[in-house]
């Protein structure tokens, strides 16, 4: 008896909805952003792969996500990534086959305490205050950005440039986006995901797997700026962050300490610089 291969969902799935208006009901088809877990394992020094993180993500660009995550977490440098692949363990069910990615790195890797257990991703990082800023800068994996950075005129153009490339958001309305851009506003890469942190890891990972340096003049975000996003930008050597929403207090503090230009409430009409 042959087993039927499980069909994996794409970045969006169809669903039936009823739209209620003023005195009307319309039954129609809609699309939802797919959300599934991704387990990231790290193999180093000839040892078996170990679970490092589990995050809820939108399927697609999984290798970008895994590569960007290990670099942004300081577990590996771009040059030490030897292989990124879906796990082929025989104990995985068909449903799990494309939800586990192993990153193999050269040399040894000691997982910090917060990655040593079977951890799951969350929007709450449990950090606060000056000690957290110091710790975040201590694990920086890249040199600070030394090239040109976007000025206010370029910054105001970047949210629209990002929005034009958010095709999954157009279909679902349920995902975040992150992009990397040059100082002149040229967009280098854009990725979308249900998790804002995942979107940032994906754009960094895309650069790393393409053989490029993870840093860029500017990281563009479709929402607000939390501490963890600035931490990832600092780890990758990014020069500026441009966000549609506001930064948090700790995000602004880390950006100042890391020498990252931080722009919030950015649109064609205005932007706010947090010096």
NORLINSUL-V54628 format. One record per pair of residues at least 24 apart in sequence whose C-alpha atoms are under 10 Angstrom apart, sorted by the first residue. I is the first residue (numbers start at 1). J is the second residue. D is the distance in whole Angstrom. If there is no record, write none. Layout:
# NORLINSUL-V54628
{{I/J/D} {I/J/D}}
This chain:
# NORLINSUL-V54628
{{3/94/10} {4/94/9} {5/94/7} {5/95/9} {6/93/10} {6/94/6} {6/95/7} {6/96/10} {6/97/9} {7/94/9} {7/95/9} {8/59/9} {8/94/9} {8/95/8} {8/96/10} {8/97/9} {8/98/8} {8/99/10} {9/34/7} {9/35/9} {9/36/9} {9/58/10} {9/59/8} {9/60/10} {10/34/7} {10/35/10} {10/58/8} {10/59/6} {10/60/7} {11/35/8} {11/36/10} {11/57/9} {11/58/6} {11/59/5} {11/60/6} {11/61/10} {11/168/8} {11/172/10} {11/175/10} {11/192/9} {11/193/9} {11/194/10} {12/58/8} {12/59/9} {12/168/8} {12/169/10} {12/171/8} {12/172/7} {12/174/10} {13/171/10} {13/172/9} {14/172/10} {30/171/8} {30/172/8} {31/168/10} {31/170/10} {31/171/6} {31/172/5} {31/173/9} {31/174/9} {32/168/10} {32/169/10} {32/171/8} {32/172/5} {32/173/8} {32/174/7} {32/175/10} {33/57/10} {33/58/7} {33/59/9} {33/168/8} {33/169/8} {33/171/8} {33/172/6} {33/173/8} {33/174/6} {33/175/7} {33/193/8} {33/194/7} {34/58/5} {34/59/7} {34/60/10} {34/172/9} {34/174/9} {34/175/9} {34/193/9} {34/194/8} {35/59/7} {35/175/10} {35/193/9} {35/194/7} {35/195/9} {36/99/8} {36/194/10} {37/96/9} {37/98/10} {37/99/6} {37/100/9} {37/120/9} {37/121/10} {38/62/8} {38/65/9} {38/66/9} {38/96/9} {38/98/8} {38/99/5} {38/100/6} {38/101/7} {38/120/10} {38/121/10} {39/66/9} {39/86/10} {39/87/10} {39/96/9} {39/98/10} {39/99/6} {39/100/5} {39/101/6} {39/102/8} {39/118/9} {39/119/10} {39/120/9} {39/121/10} {40/65/9} {40/66/6} {40/67/9} {40/69/9} {40/70/9} {40/86/9} {40/87/9} {40/99/9} {40/100/6} {40/101/5} {40/102/6} {40/103/7} {41/66/9} {41/70/10} {41/84/10} {41/86/10} {41/87/9} {41/100/7} {41/101/6} {41/102/5} {41/103/6} {41/104/8} {42/66/9} {42/70/8} {42/75/9} {42/76/10} {42/84/9} {42/101/9} {42/102/6} {42/103/5} {42/104/6} {42/105/7} {42/109/8} {42/110/10} {42/111/9} {43/82/10} {43/83/10} {43/84/10} {43/102/7} {43/103/6} {43/104/5} {43/105/6} {43/106/9} {43/107/10} {43/108/9} {43/109/8} {44/76/10} {44/80/10} {44/81/10} {44/82/9} {44/103/9} {44/104/6} {44/105/5} {44/106/6} {44/107/6} {44/108/5} {44/109/6} {44/110/9} {45/104/9} {45/105/8} {45/106/7} {45/107/5} {45/108/5} {45/109/7} {46/104/9} {46/105/9} {46/106/9} {46/107/9} {46/108/8} {47/104/10} {47/108/9} {47/109/10} {48/104/10} {49/87/10} {49/101/10} {49/102/7} {49/103/8} {49/104/8} {50/102/9} {50/103/10} {50/111/9} {50/115/10} {50/116/8} {50/117/9} {50/118/9} {51/100/9} {51/101/10} {51/102/9} {51/111/10} {51/115/8} {51/116/8} {51/117/8} {51/118/6} {51/119/8} {52/102/10} {52/111/7} {52/112/9} {52/114/9} {52/115/5} {52/116/6} {52/117/7} {52/118/7} {52/119/7} {52/120/9} {53/114/9} {53/115/6} {53/116/9} {53/117/8} {53/118/7} {53/119/5} {53/120/6} {53/121/7} {54/99/10} {54/100/9} {54/115/10} {54/118/8} {54/119/6} {54/120/5} {54/121/6} {54/122/9} {55/119/9} {55/120/6} {55/121/5} {55/122/8} {55/195/9} {55/197/10} {55/198/8} {56/99/10} {56/120/8} {56/121/7} {56/122/9} {56/193/9} {56/194/8} {56/195/7} {56/198/9} {57/99/10} {57/121/10} {57/175/10} {57/192/10} {57/193/6} {57/194/6} {57/195/6} {57/196/10} {57/197/10} {57/198/7} {57/199/9} {58/175/8} {58/192/8} {58/193/5} {58/194/6} {58/195/8} {58/198/9} {58/199/9} {59/98/9} {59/99/8} {59/192/10} {59/193/8} {59/194/10} {60/191/9} {60/192/9} {60/193/9} {60/202/10} {61/191/8} {61/192/9} {61/193/10} {61/199/10} {61/202/7} {61/203/9} {61/205/9} {61/206/8} {62/86/9} {62/98/9} {62/99/9} {62/100/9} {62/101/8} {62/198/10} {62/201/10} {62/202/8} {62/205/9} {62/206/10} {63/101/7} {63/102/9} {63/103/9} {63/202/8} {63/205/7} {63/206/8} {63/209/8} {64/191/9} {64/198/9} {64/199/10} {64/200/10} {64/201/7} {64/202/5} {64/203/7} {64/204/7} {64/205/4} {64/206/5} {64/207/8} {64/208/8} {64/209/7} {64/210/10} {65/101/10} {65/191/10} {65/193/10} {65/197/10} {65/198/6} {65/199/8} {65/200/8} {65/201/5} {65/202/4} {65/203/8} {65/204/8} {65/205/6} {65/206/8} {66/100/10} {66/101/7} {66/102/8} {66/103/7} {66/198/9} {66/201/8} {66/202/8} {66/204/10} {66/205/7} {66/206/10} {67/101/10} {67/102/9} {67/103/7} {67/104/10} {67/201/8} {67/202/8} {67/203/10} {67/204/8} {67/205/5} {67/206/8} {67/207/10} {67/208/7} {67/209/7} {68/198/9} {68/199/10} {68/200/8} {68/201/4} {68/202/6} {68/203/7} {68/204/5} {68/205/4} {68/206/7} {68/207/9} {68/208/7} {68/209/9} {68/214/8} {68/232/9} {68/236/9} {69/197/9} {69/198/8} {69/200/9} {69/201/5} {69/202/8} {69/204/8} {69/205/7} {69/232/9} {70/103/8} {70/105/10} {70/201/9} {70/205/9} {71/140/10} {71/141/7} {71/142/9} {71/201/9} {71/204/8} {71/205/8} {71/208/9} {71/214/9} {71/232/9} {71/235/8} {71/236/7} {72/139/9} {72/140/8} {72/141/7} {72/142/9} {72/200/9} {72/201/7} {72/204/8} {72/205/9} {72/214/9} {72/229/10} {72/231/8} {72/232/5} {72/233/8} {72/234/8} {72/235/5} {72/236/6} {72/237/10} {73/111/10} {73/112/10} {73/115/10} {73/136/10} {73/139/8} {73/140/9} {73/141/8} {73/201/10} {73/231/9} {73/232/7} {73/235/7} {73/236/10} {74/109/10} {74/111/10} {74/112/10} {74/136/10} {74/138/10} {74/139/6} {74/140/7} {74/141/6} {74/142/9} {74/232/9} {74/235/7} {74/236/9} {75/105/9} {75/108/10} {75/109/6} {75/110/8} {75/111/7} {75/112/9} {75/115/10} {75/139/9} {75/141/9} {76/103/10} {76/104/10} {76/105/7} {76/106/9} {76/107/9} {76/108/9} {76/109/7} {76/141/8} {77/105/9} {77/106/10} {77/141/7} {77/142/8} {77/208/9} {77/214/10} {77/236/10} {78/105/9} {78/141/9} {78/142/9} {78/204/10} {78/205/9} {78/207/9} {78/208/6} {78/209/8} {78/211/8} {78/212/9} {78/213/8} {78/214/8} {78/236/10} {79/105/9} {79/106/9} {79/208/9} {79/209/10} {79/211/9} {79/213/9} {80/104/9} {80/105/5} {80/106/5} {80/107/8} {80/108/10} {81/105/5} {81/106/7} {81/107/10} {81/208/9} {81/209/9} {82/106/6} {82/107/10} {83/209/10} {84/209/9} {121/195/10} {121/197/10} {121/198/10} {122/195/9} {122/197/10} {123/195/9} {123/196/9} {123/197/9} {123/226/9} {123/228/9} {124/228/9} {125/226/10} {125/227/9} {125/228/8} {127/227/9} {127/228/9} {127/250/9} {128/227/9} {128/249/10} {128/250/7} {129/249/10} {129/250/7} {129/253/9} {129/254/10} {130/250/9} {130/253/8} {130/254/9} {132/227/10} {132/250/9} {132/254/9} {133/227/9} {133/231/9} {133/250/8} {133/251/9} {133/253/7} {133/254/6} {133/255/9} {133/256/10} {133/257/8} {133/258/9} {134/254/8} {134/257/9} {134/258/10} {135/231/10} {136/227/10} {136/228/9} {136/230/9} {136/231/6} {136/232/9} {136/234/8} {136/235/8} {136/254/8} {136/258/9} {137/231/8} {137/234/7} {137/235/8} {137/254/8} {137/257/8} {137/258/7} {138/235/9} {139/231/9} {139/234/9} {139/235/7} {140/231/8} {140/232/9} {140/233/9} {140/234/6} {140/235/4} {140/236/8} {140/237/8} {140/258/9} {141/214/10} {141/232/10} {141/234/8} {141/235/5} {141/236/6} {141/237/8} {142/213/9} {142/214/8} {142/215/8} {142/233/10} {142/234/8} {142/235/6} {142/236/5} {142/237/5} {142/238/9} {143/215/9} {143/234/9} {143/235/8} {143/236/8} {143/237/6} {143/238/9} {144/215/9} {144/233/10} {144/234/7} {144/235/9} {144/236/8} {144/237/5} {144/238/7} {144/239/7} {144/258/8} {144/259/8} {144/260/8} {145/215/7} {145/216/7} {145/217/7} {145/218/10} {145/234/9} {145/236/9} {145/237/5} {145/238/6} {145/239/5} {145/240/9} {145/258/10} {145/259/9} {145/260/8} {146/216/10} {146/217/9} {146/237/9} {146/238/9} {146/239/8} {147/182/10} {147/183/8} {147/216/9} {147/217/7} {147/238/10} {147/239/8} {148/182/8} {148/183/6} {148/184/9} {148/216/10} {148/217/7} {148/218/10} {148/239/8} {148/240/10} {149/181/10} {149/182/8} {149/183/5} {149/184/8} {149/185/10} {149/216/9} {149/217/5} {149/218/7} {149/238/10} {149/239/6} {149/240/7} {149/241/10} {149/260/10} {149/261/8} {150/181/9} {150/182/8} {150/183/4} {150/184/6} {150/185/7} {150/217/7} {150/218/7} {150/239/9} {150/240/8} {150/241/10} {150/242/9} {150/261/9} {151/183/8} {151/184/8} {151/185/9} {151/240/10} {151/261/10} {152/263/9} {152/266/10} {152/270/9} {152/271/7} {152/272/9} {152/273/8} {153/184/10} {153/185/9} {153/268/9} {153/269/10} {153/270/9} {153/271/9} {154/182/10} {154/183/8} {154/184/7} {154/185/6} {154/186/10} {154/268/10} {155/183/9} {155/184/9} {155/185/8} {155/218/9} {155/220/9} {155/240/10} {155/241/9} {155/242/7} {155/243/9} {155/263/8} {155/264/10} {155/266/7} {155/267/8} {155/268/8} {155/270/9} {155/271/7} {155/272/10} {155/273/10} {156/185/10} {156/242/9} {156/244/10} {156/263/10} {156/265/10} {156/266/6} {156/267/5} {156/268/5} {156/269/7} {156/270/6} {156/271/6} {156/272/10} {157/185/7} {157/266/9} {157/267/7} {157/268/6} {157/269/9} {157/270/10} {157/271/10} {158/184/10} {158/185/6} {158/186/9} {158/187/8} {158/218/9} {158/219/10} {158/220/7} {158/221/9} {158/242/8} {158/243/9} {158/244/9} {158/266/8} {158/267/8} {158/268/8} {159/220/7} {159/221/8} {159/222/7} {159/242/8} {159/243/8} {159/244/7} {159/265/10} {159/266/7} {159/267/6} {159/268/8} {160/222/10} {160/244/10} {160/266/10} {160/267/7} {160/268/7} {161/185/8} {161/186/9} {161/187/7} {161/220/9} {162/187/8} {162/189/9} {162/190/7} {162/191/10} {162/220/7} {162/221/8} {162/222/8} {163/190/10} {163/221/10} {163/222/8} {165/189/9} {165/190/7} {165/191/9} {165/192/9} {166/190/8} {166/191/8} {166/192/7} {166/222/10} {167/191/10} {167/192/9} {168/192/7} {168/193/9} {169/193/9} {169/194/10} {175/199/9} {175/222/9} {176/200/10} {176/221/8} {176/222/6} {176/223/7} {177/202/10} {177/203/9} {177/220/8} {177/221/6} {177/222/5} {177/223/8} {178/202/8} {178/203/7} {178/204/10} {178/219/7} {178/220/6} {178/221/5} {178/222/6} {178/223/9} {178/242/10} {178/243/9} {179/203/6} {179/204/9} {179/216/10} {179/218/8} {179/219/6} {179/220/5} {179/221/7} {179/222/9} {179/242/10} {180/204/8} {180/207/9} {180/214/10} {180/215/9} {180/216/6} {180/217/8} {180/218/6} {180/219/5} {180/220/6} {180/221/9} {180/238/9} {180/240/10} {180/241/9} {180/242/10} {181/215/10} {181/216/7} {181/217/6} {181/218/5} {181/219/7} {181/220/7} {181/238/10} {181/240/10} {182/216/6} {182/217/5} {182/218/6} {182/219/9} {182/239/10} {183/216/8} {183/217/5} {183/218/7} {183/239/9} {183/240/9} {184/217/9} {184/218/10} {185/217/9} {185/218/9} {186/218/10} {187/218/9} {187/219/10} {187/220/9} {188/216/9} {188/218/10} {189/219/10} {190/219/10} {190/220/9} {190/221/10} {192/222/10} {196/221/8} {196/222/8} {196/223/8} {196/224/9} {196/225/9} {196/226/10} {196/228/10} {196/229/8} {197/226/9} {197/228/8} {197/229/6} {197/232/9} {198/229/10} {199/229/10} {200/229/7} {200/232/8} {200/233/8} {201/229/9} {201/232/8} {201/233/10} {201/236/10} {204/232/9} {204/233/9} {204/236/7} {204/238/10} {213/237/9} {214/238/8} {215/239/8} {216/240/8} {217/241/9} {217/260/10} {217/261/10} {218/242/7} {218/260/9} {218/261/9} {218/262/10} {219/243/8} {219/262/10} {220/244/8} {220/263/9} {220/266/10} {221/245/8} {221/264/9} {221/266/10} {222/266/10} {223/247/9} {223/264/9} {223/265/9} {223/266/10} {224/248/8} {224/264/8} {224/265/9} {225/249/10} {225/250/10} {225/251/7} {225/252/9} {225/262/9} {225/263/9} {225/264/8} {226/250/8} {226/251/5} {226/252/9} {227/251/4} {227/252/8} {227/253/9} {227/254/7} {227/255/9} {228/254/10} {229/255/10} {230/254/7} {230/255/6} {230/258/9} {230/260/8} {230/262/9} {231/255/8} {231/258/9} {233/258/9} {233/260/8} {234/258/6} {234/259/9} {234/260/8} {241/273/10} {242/266/7} {242/267/10} {242/271/9} {242/272/9} {242/273/9} {243/267/9} {243/271/9} {243/272/10} {244/271/9} {245/271/10} {246/272/9} {247/274/9}}
